[in-house]
Amino acid sequence: MATKTIMLNCAAGMSTSLLVKKMQEAAKAQGKDYEIFACPASEADNKLANQEINCVLLGPQVGYMKADFEKKLEGTGIPMGVIPMQDYGMMNGKKVLEFADGLMAE
């Protein structure tokens, strides 16, 4: 299976980096070869321009930026969603990974 890259965008990246670790553990346990990383929303344009991204997730704290991201991603075919608050709050890496997989399957 080809590597999939999931980018999580947040305000500063502290709590999100913990979620990334949990998602990486869940992906590994499921035998998925995923690259998952977090970056501040302010760096998203740079990452999108220089890296192949398969899915973009927004932390609930930057959910208000959804429309901006929809514009950025228009025509790219890259799915994007806002991480459900409960899964984010519980740092449920497995659930957030399932959420990302669902977006990529659409």
N, CA, C and O atoms as a GROMACS GRO file, in nm:
protein
  424
    1MET      N    1   0.085  -0.120   0.000
    1MET     CA    2   0.000   0.000   0.000
    1MET      C    3   0.089   0.125   0.000
    1MET      O    4   0.187   0.135   0.074
    2ALA      N    5   0.051   0.218  -0.084
    2ALA     CA    6   0.129   0.341  -0.093
    2ALA      C    7   0.114   0.423   0.035
    2ALA      O    8   0.011   0.420   0.101
    3THR      N    9   0.219   0.495   0.066
    3THR     CA   10   0.216   0.583   0.182
    3THR      C   11   0.114   0.693   0.161
    3THR      O   12   0.107   0.754   0.054
    4LYS      N   13   0.035   0.719   0.262
    4LYS     CA   14  -0.057   0.832   0.258
    4LYS      C   15  -0.005   0.935   0.358
    4LYS      O   16   0.049   0.900   0.463
    5THR      N   17  -0.022   1.061   0.324
    5THR     CA   18   0.024   1.168   0.411
    5THR      C   19  -0.095   1.247   0.461
    5THR      O   20  -0.176   1.297   0.382
    6ILE      N   21  -0.105   1.257   0.592
    6ILE     CA   22  -0.214   1.331   0.656
    6ILE      C   23  -0.153   1.450   0.728
    6ILE      O   24  -0.063   1.435   0.811
    7MET      N   25  -0.204   1.568   0.697
    7MET     CA   26  -0.155   1.691   0.761
    7MET      C   27  -0.263   1.743   0.857
    7MET      O   28  -0.377   1.766   0.816
    8LEU      N   29  -0.226   1.759   0.982
    8LEU     CA   30  -0.315   1.819   1.081
    8LEU      C   31  -0.275   1.965   1.098
    8LEU      O   32  -0.158   1.996   1.116
    9ASN      N   33  -0.373   2.052   1.092
    9ASN     CA   34  -0.346   2.195   1.110
    9ASN      C   35  -0.408   2.242   1.239
    9ASN      O   36  -0.520   2.204   1.275
   10CYS      N   37  -0.334   2.326   1.308
   10CYS     CA   38  -0.380   2.372   1.438
   10CYS      C   39  -0.333   2.515   1.459
   10CYS      O   40  -0.279   2.577   1.367
   11ALA      N   41  -0.354   2.565   1.577
   11ALA     CA   42  -0.313   2.702   1.607
   11ALA      C   43  -0.161   2.708   1.626
   11ALA      O   44  -0.092   2.780   1.554
   12ALA      N   45  -0.109   2.632   1.723
   12ALA     CA   46   0.035   2.637   1.749
   12ALA      C   47   0.103   2.502   1.734
   12ALA      O   48   0.222   2.496   1.704
   13GLY      N   49   0.031   2.394   1.756
   13GLY     CA   50   0.090   2.262   1.732
   13GLY      C   51   0.124   2.180   1.854
   13GLY      O   52   0.179   2.071   1.840
   14MET      N   53   0.092   2.229   1.973
   14MET     CA   54   0.131   2.152   2.091
   14MET      C   55   0.043   2.030   2.114
   14MET      O   56   0.092   1.917   2.111
   15SER      N   57  -0.086   2.051   2.136
   15SER     CA   58  -0.174   1.936   2.163
   15SER      C   59  -0.187   1.849   2.039
   15SER      O   60  -0.204   1.728   2.049
   16THR      N   61  -0.181   1.911   1.923
   16THR     CA   62  -0.197   1.835   1.799
   16THR      C   63  -0.082   1.737   1.778
   16THR      O   64  -0.102   1.629   1.722
   17SER      N   65   0.039   1.774   1.822
   17SER     CA   66   0.151   1.682   1.805
   17SER      C   67   0.131   1.556   1.889
   17SER      O   68   0.177   1.448   1.851
   18LEU      N   69   0.064   1.568   2.001
   18LEU     CA   70   0.031   1.451   2.083
   18LEU      C   71  -0.069   1.362   2.008
   18LEU      O   72  -0.057   1.240   2.008
   19LEU      N   73  -0.167   1.424   1.946
   19LEU     CA   74  -0.266   1.350   1.868
   19LEU      C   75  -0.200   1.280   1.749
   19LEU      O   76  -0.235   1.166   1.717
   20VAL      N   77  -0.105   1.346   1.686
   20VAL     CA   78  -0.031   1.286   1.574
   20VAL      C   79   0.035   1.157   1.620
   20VAL      O   80   0.029   1.055   1.551
   21LYS      N   81   0.099   1.161   1.737
   21LYS     CA   82   0.167   1.042   1.791
   21LYS      C   83   0.068   0.928   1.810
   21LYS      O   84   0.096   0.813   1.776
   22LYS      N   85  -0.049   0.961   1.864
   22LYS     CA   86  -0.153   0.859   1.886
   22LYS      C   87  -0.205   0.803   1.753
   22LYS      O   88  -0.231   0.683   1.741
   23MET      N   89  -0.218   0.890   1.653
   23MET     CA   90  -0.263   0.845   1.521
   23MET      C   91  -0.158   0.757   1.454
   23MET      O   92  -0.192   0.658   1.389
   24GLN      N   93  -0.031   0.792   1.472
   24GLN     CA   94   0.077   0.710   1.415
   24GLN      C   95   0.078   0.572   1.478
   24GLN      O   96   0.098   0.471   1.409
   25GLU      N   97   0.054   0.566   1.609
   25GLU     CA   98   0.049   0.436   1.678
   25GLU      C   99  -0.067   0.353   1.625
   25GLU      O  100  -0.053   0.233   1.602
   26ALA      N  101  -0.183   0.418   1.604
   26ALA     CA  102  -0.301   0.348   1.554
   26ALA      C  103  -0.277   0.297   1.411
   26ALA      O  104  -0.314   0.185   1.378
   27ALA      N  105  -0.215   0.381   1.328
   27ALA     CA  106  -0.187   0.342   1.189
   27ALA      C  107  -0.092   0.222   1.186
   27ALA      O  108  -0.110   0.127   1.110
   28LYS      N  109   0.010   0.228   1.270
   28LYS     CA  110   0.110   0.120   1.276
   28LYS      C  111   0.043  -0.010   1.321
   28LYS      O  112   0.070  -0.117   1.265
   29ALA      N  113  -0.044  -0.001   1.422
   29ALA     CA  114  -0.115  -0.118   1.472
   29ALA      C  115  -0.203  -0.180   1.364
   29ALA      O  116  -0.227  -0.301   1.364
   30GLN      N  117  -0.252  -0.095   1.272
   30GLN     CA  118  -0.338  -0.144   1.162
   30GLN      C  119  -0.257  -0.179   1.038
   30GLN      O  120  -0.313  -0.216   0.935
   31GLY      N  121  -0.125  -0.168   1.047
   31GLY     CA  122  -0.039  -0.202   0.935
   31GLY      C  123  -0.044  -0.102   0.821
   31GLY      O  124  -0.015  -0.136   0.706
   32LYS      N  125  -0.080   0.023   0.853
   32LYS     CA  126  -0.089   0.127   0.750
   32LYS      C  127   0.039   0.208   0.746
   32LYS      O  128   0.093   0.247   0.850
   33ASP      N  129   0.088   0.233   0.626
   33ASP     CA  130   0.210   0.310   0.607
   33ASP      C  131   0.173   0.456   0.584
   33ASP      O  132   0.168   0.502   0.470
   34TYR      N  133   0.146   0.528   0.692
   34TYR     CA  134   0.102   0.666   0.682
   34TYR      C  135   0.208   0.759   0.738
   34TYR      O  136   0.276   0.728   0.836
   35GLU      N  137   0.220   0.873   0.674
   35GLU     CA  138   0.301   0.980   0.732
   35GLU      C  139   0.200   1.081   0.786
   35GLU      O  140   0.117   1.132   0.711
   36ILE      N  141   0.208   1.109   0.914
   36ILE     CA  142   0.112   1.199   0.978
   36ILE      C  143   0.193   1.307   1.049
   36ILE      O  144   0.283   1.277   1.127
   37PHE      N  145   0.159   1.432   1.022
   37PHE     CA  146   0.232   1.540   1.088
   37PHE      C  147   0.138   1.656   1.117
   37PHE      O  148   0.032   1.670   1.056
   38ALA      N  149   0.181   1.740   1.210
   38ALA     CA  150   0.103   1.858   1.247
   38ALA      C  151   0.183   1.982   1.209
   38ALA      O  152   0.306   1.983   1.215
   39CYS      N  153   0.111   2.086   1.169
   39CYS     CA  154   0.177   2.214   1.146
   39CYS      C  155   0.079   2.326   1.176
   39CYS      O  156  -0.042   2.308   1.165
   40PRO      N  157   0.131   2.441   1.214
   40PRO     CA  158   0.042   2.555   1.236
   40PRO      C  159  -0.029   2.589   1.105
   40PRO      O  160   0.030   2.577   0.997
   41ALA      N  161  -0.153   2.631   1.113
   41ALA     CA  162  -0.230   2.664   0.994
   41ALA      C  163  -0.157   2.766   0.907
   41ALA      O  164  -0.173   2.766   0.784
   42SER      N  165  -0.077   2.851   0.969
   42SER     CA  166  -0.003   2.954   0.895
   42SER      C  167   0.103   2.895   0.801
   42SER      O  168   0.147   2.961   0.707
   43GLU      N  169   0.143   2.768   0.826
   43GLU     CA  170   0.244   2.704   0.740
   43GLU      C  171   0.182   2.610   0.637
   43GLU      O  172   0.254   2.548   0.559
   44ALA      N  173   0.049   2.600   0.636
   44ALA     CA  174  -0.018   2.503   0.549
   44ALA      C  175   0.012   2.526   0.401
   44ALA      O  176   0.037   2.431   0.327
   45ASP      N  177   0.009   2.652   0.357
   45ASP     CA  178   0.032   2.682   0.215
   45ASP      C  179   0.167   2.627   0.170
   45ASP      O  180   0.178   2.566   0.064
   46ASN      N  181   0.269   2.650   0.251
   46ASN     CA  182   0.404   2.604   0.220
   46ASN      C  183   0.407   2.451   0.210
   46ASN      O  184   0.465   2.396   0.117
   47LYS      N  185   0.345   2.384   0.306
   47LYS     CA  186   0.344   2.237   0.307
   47LYS      C  187   0.270   2.184   0.185
   47LYS      O  188   0.316   2.090   0.120
   48LEU      N  189   0.154   2.244   0.154
   48LEU     CA  190   0.075   2.198   0.039
   48LEU      C  191   0.151   2.218  -0.092
   48LEU      O  192   0.137   2.138  -0.184
   49ALA      N  193   0.231   2.324  -0.100
   49ALA     CA  194   0.306   2.353  -0.222
   49ALA      C  195   0.425   2.258  -0.240
   49ALA      O  196   0.465   2.230  -0.353
   50ASN      N  197   0.480   2.210  -0.130
   50ASN     CA  198   0.605   2.136  -0.137
   50ASN      C  199   0.597   1.988  -0.100
   50ASN      O  200   0.698   1.917  -0.103
   51GLN      N  201   0.478   1.941  -0.066
   51GLN     CA  202   0.464   1.802  -0.023
   51GLN      C  203   0.338   1.743  -0.082
   51GLN      O  204   0.240   1.815  -0.106
   52GLU      N  205   0.340   1.612  -0.106
   52GLU     CA  206   0.218   1.548  -0.152
   52GLU      C  207   0.134   1.514  -0.030
   52GLU      O  208   0.173   1.430   0.052
   53ILE      N  209   0.019   1.579  -0.017
   53ILE     CA  210  -0.069   1.558   0.098
   53ILE      C  211  -0.194   1.485   0.048
   53ILE      O  212  -0.252   1.522  -0.054
   54ASN      N  213  -0.236   1.380   0.122
   54ASN     CA  214  -0.354   1.305   0.082
   54ASN      C  215  -0.479   1.344   0.159
   54ASN      O  216  -0.590   1.318   0.115
   55CYS      N  217  -0.460   1.408   0.275
   55CYS     CA  218  -0.575   1.446   0.357
   55CYS      C  219  -0.533   1.561   0.449
   55CYS      O  220  -0.423   1.561   0.505
   56VAL      N  221  -0.622   1.658   0.464
   56VAL     CA  222  -0.596   1.772   0.552
   56VAL      C  223  -0.700   1.770   0.663
   56VAL      O  224  -0.820   1.768   0.637
   57LEU      N  225  -0.654   1.772   0.786
   57LEU     CA  226  -0.744   1.778   0.902
   57LEU      C  227  -0.720   1.908   0.976
   57LEU      O  228  -0.606   1.953   0.992
   58LEU      N  229  -0.828   1.968   1.020
   58LEU     CA  230  -0.818   2.091   1.099
   58LEU      C  231  -0.854   2.058   1.243
   58LEU      O  232  -0.954   1.990   1.269
   59GLY      N  233  -0.773   2.107   1.337
   59GLY     CA  234  -0.808   2.093   1.478
   59GLY      C  235  -0.933   2.176   1.504
   59GLY      O  236  -0.956   2.277   1.436
   60PRO      N  237  -1.014   2.136   1.603
   60PRO     CA  238  -1.138   2.210   1.632
   60PRO      C  239  -1.113   2.359   1.659
   60PRO      O  240  -1.197   2.443   1.628
   61GLN      N  241  -0.996   2.390   1.716
   61GLN     CA  242  -0.966   2.530   1.750
   61GLN      C  243  -0.942   2.616   1.626
   61GLN      O  244  -0.945   2.739   1.637
   62VAL      N  245  -0.920   2.556   1.510
   62VAL     CA  246  -0.906   2.633   1.386
   62VAL      C  247  -1.017   2.596   1.287
   62VAL      O  248  -1.006   2.622   1.167
   63GLY      N  249  -1.123   2.538   1.339
   63GLY     CA  250  -1.237   2.500   1.255
   63GLY      C  251  -1.297   2.618   1.180
   63GLY      O  252  -1.354   2.602   1.073
   64TYR      N  253  -1.281   2.736   1.239
   64TYR     CA  254  -1.333   2.858   1.175
   64TYR      C  255  -1.261   2.887   1.042
   64TYR      O  256  -1.309   2.967   0.963
   65MET      N  257  -1.147   2.821   1.019
   65MET     CA  258  -1.070   2.842   0.896
   65MET      C  259  -1.112   2.747   0.784
   65MET      O  260  -1.050   2.744   0.678
   66LYS      N  261  -1.216   2.668   0.808
   66LYS     CA  262  -1.258   2.567   0.712
   66LYS      C  263  -1.279   2.625   0.572
   66LYS      O  264  -1.233   2.567   0.473
   67ALA      N  265  -1.348   2.737   0.562
   67ALA     CA  266  -1.376   2.798   0.431
   67ALA      C  267  -1.247   2.838   0.360
   67ALA      O  268  -1.234   2.821   0.238
   68ASP      N  269  -1.150   2.892   0.437
   68ASP     CA  270  -1.020   2.928   0.379
   68ASP      C  271  -0.951   2.805   0.320
   68ASP      O  272  -0.896   2.810   0.210
   69PHE      N  273  -0.956   2.695   0.396
   69PHE     CA  274  -0.891   2.572   0.350
   69PHE      C  275  -0.964   2.514   0.229
   69PHE      O  276  -0.901   2.460   0.138
   70GLU      N  277  -1.098   2.525   0.229
   70GLU     CA  278  -1.173   2.476   0.113
   70GLU      C  279  -1.129   2.550  -0.013
   70GLU      O  280  -1.117   2.490  -0.120
   71LYS      N  281  -1.105   2.681   0.000
   71LYS     CA  282  -1.057   2.760  -0.115
   71LYS      C  283  -0.918   2.715  -0.157
   71LYS      O  284  -0.891   2.696  -0.275
   72LYS      N  285  -0.829   2.698  -0.057
   72LYS     CA  286  -0.691   2.656  -0.085
   72LYS      C  287  -0.688   2.523  -0.160
   72LYS      O  288  -0.609   2.503  -0.252
   73LEU      N  289  -0.777   2.433  -0.118
   73LEU     CA  290  -0.774   2.295  -0.170
   73LEU      C  291  -0.862   2.276  -0.294
   73LEU      O  292  -0.865   2.167  -0.351
   74GLU      N  293  -0.933   2.380  -0.334
   74GLU     CA  294  -1.023   2.371  -0.448
   74GLU      C  295  -0.949   2.319  -0.571
   74GLU      O  296  -0.844   2.371  -0.608
   75GLY      N  297  -1.005   2.217  -0.633
   75GLY     CA  298  -0.945   2.162  -0.754
   75GLY      C  299  -0.828   2.068  -0.731
   75GLY      O  300  -0.772   2.014  -0.827
   76THR      N  301  -0.789   2.046  -0.606
   76THR     CA  302  -0.674   1.958  -0.578
   76THR      C  303  -0.718   1.813  -0.558
   76THR      O  304  -0.640   1.720  -0.574
   77GLY      N  305  -0.845   1.797  -0.521
   77GLY     CA  306  -0.893   1.662  -0.491
   77GLY      C  307  -0.852   1.614  -0.352
   77GLY      O  308  -0.876   1.499  -0.317
   78ILE      N  309  -0.790   1.702  -0.274
   78ILE     CA  310  -0.746   1.664  -0.139
   78ILE      C  311  -0.864   1.681  -0.044
   78ILE      O  312  -0.918   1.791  -0.030
   79PRO      N  313  -0.906   1.571   0.023
   79PRO     CA  314  -1.017   1.584   0.118
   79PRO      C  315  -0.973   1.657   0.245
   79PRO      O  316  -0.857   1.652   0.285
   80MET      N  317  -1.070   1.725   0.307
   80MET     CA  318  -1.041   1.804   0.426
   80MET      C  319  -1.159   1.796   0.521
   80MET      O  320  -1.274   1.792   0.478
   81GLY      N  321  -1.130   1.792   0.650
   81GLY     CA  322  -1.236   1.792   0.749
   81GLY      C  323  -1.187   1.849   0.880
   81GLY      O  324  -1.067   1.859   0.906
   82VAL      N  325  -1.284   1.887   0.963
   82VAL     CA  326  -1.252   1.936   1.097
   82VAL      C  327  -1.263   1.818   1.193
   82VAL      O  328  -1.365   1.749   1.196
   83ILE      N  329  -1.159   1.795   1.270
   83ILE     CA  330  -1.157   1.683   1.364
   83ILE      C  331  -1.270   1.702   1.466
   83ILE      O  332  -1.284   1.809   1.525
   84PRO      N  333  -1.352   1.597   1.486
   84PRO     CA  334  -1.459   1.609   1.587
   84PRO      C  335  -1.402   1.644   1.725
   84PRO      O  336  -1.306   1.583   1.771
   85MET      N  337  -1.464   1.742   1.788
   85MET     CA  338  -1.416   1.796   1.916
   85MET      C  339  -1.394   1.687   2.019
   85MET      O  340  -1.294   1.688   2.091
   86GLN      N  341  -1.488   1.592   2.028
   86GLN     CA  342  -1.476   1.488   2.131
   86GLN      C  343  -1.353   1.400   2.107
   86GLN      O  344  -1.279   1.370   2.201
   87ASP      N  345  -1.330   1.360   1.982
   87ASP     CA  346  -1.214   1.274   1.952
   87ASP      C  347  -1.084   1.350   1.976
   87ASP      O  348  -0.986   1.294   2.023
   88TYR      N  349  -1.087   1.480   1.943
   88TYR     CA  350  -0.968   1.563   1.965
   88TYR      C  351  -0.942   1.577   2.115
   88TYR      O  352  -0.829   1.559   2.161
   89GLY      N  353  -1.046   1.609   2.189
   89GLY     CA  354  -1.034   1.628   2.333
   89GLY      C  355  -0.985   1.503   2.406
   89GLY      O  356  -0.910   1.511   2.502
   90MET      N  357  -1.030   1.387   2.356
   90MET     CA  358  -0.991   1.260   2.418
   90MET      C  359  -0.857   1.210   2.361
   90MET      O  360  -0.805   1.107   2.405
   91MET      N  361  -0.802   1.285   2.263
   91MET     CA  362  -0.678   1.243   2.195
   91MET      C  363  -0.694   1.100   2.144
   91MET      O  364  -0.605   1.017   2.159
   92ASN      N  365  -0.810   1.073   2.082
   92ASN     CA  366  -0.840   0.940   2.032
   92ASN      C  367  -0.783   0.923   1.891
   92ASN      O  368  -0.851   0.946   1.791
   93GLY      N  369  -0.657   0.884   1.885
   93GLY     CA  370  -0.586   0.870   1.758
   93GLY      C  371  -0.654   0.774   1.663
   93GLY      O  372  -0.658   0.798   1.542
   94LYS      N  373  -0.708   0.664   1.717
   94LYS     CA  374  -0.773   0.563   1.634
   94LYS      C  375  -0.897   0.622   1.566
   94LYS      O  376  -0.918   0.601   1.446
   95LYS      N  377  -0.978   0.694   1.641
   95LYS     CA  378  -1.101   0.755   1.586
   95LYS      C  379  -1.068   0.861   1.482
   95LYS      O  380  -1.133   0.867   1.377
   96VAL      N  381  -0.968   0.943   1.509
   96VAL     CA  382  -0.931   1.049   1.415
   96VAL      C  383  -0.872   0.988   1.288
   96VAL      O  384  -0.893   1.039   1.178
   97LEU      N  385  -0.798   0.877   1.303
   97LEU     CA  386  -0.745   0.806   1.187
   97LEU      C  387  -0.861   0.750   1.103
   97LEU      O  388  -0.858   0.757   0.980
   98GLU      N  389  -0.962   0.694   1.170
   98GLU     CA  390  -1.080   0.643   1.098
   98GLU      C  391  -1.150   0.758   1.024
   98GLU      O  392  -1.196   0.740   0.911
   99PHE      N  393  -1.158   0.874   1.089
   99PHE     CA  394  -1.218   0.993   1.029
   99PHE      C  395  -1.143   1.030   0.901
   99PHE      O  396  -1.204   1.055   0.797
  100ALA      N  397  -1.009   1.032   0.908
  100ALA     CA  398  -0.925   1.065   0.792
  100ALA      C  399  -0.942   0.960   0.681
  100ALA      O  400  -0.954   0.995   0.564
  101ASP      N  401  -0.943   0.834   0.719
  101ASP     CA  402  -0.962   0.726   0.621
  101ASP      C  403  -1.096   0.742   0.550
  101ASP      O  404  -1.105   0.722   0.428
  102GLY      N  405  -1.198   0.778   0.626
  102GLY     CA  406  -1.331   0.800   0.568
  102GLY      C  407  -1.331   0.912   0.467
  102GLY      O  408  -1.392   0.901   0.360
  103LEU      N  409  -1.261   1.022   0.500
  103LEU     CA  410  -1.251   1.135   0.407
  103LEU      C  411  -1.179   1.094   0.279
  103LEU      O  412  -1.219   1.132   0.169
  104MET      N  413  -1.072   1.015   0.294
  104MET     CA  414  -0.992   0.976   0.178
  104MET      C  415  -1.065   0.874   0.091
  104MET      O  416  -1.036   0.860  -0.028
  105ALA      N  417  -1.160   0.802   0.151
  105ALA     CA  418  -1.234   0.699   0.077
  105ALA      C  419  -1.348   0.756  -0.008
  105ALA      O  420  -1.397   0.692  -0.100
  106GLU      N  421  -1.388   0.880   0.026
  106GLU     CA  422  -1.503   0.940  -0.045
  106GLU      C  423  -1.472   0.967  -0.191
  106GLU      O  424  -1.558   1.018  -0.263
   0.00000   0.00000   0.00000
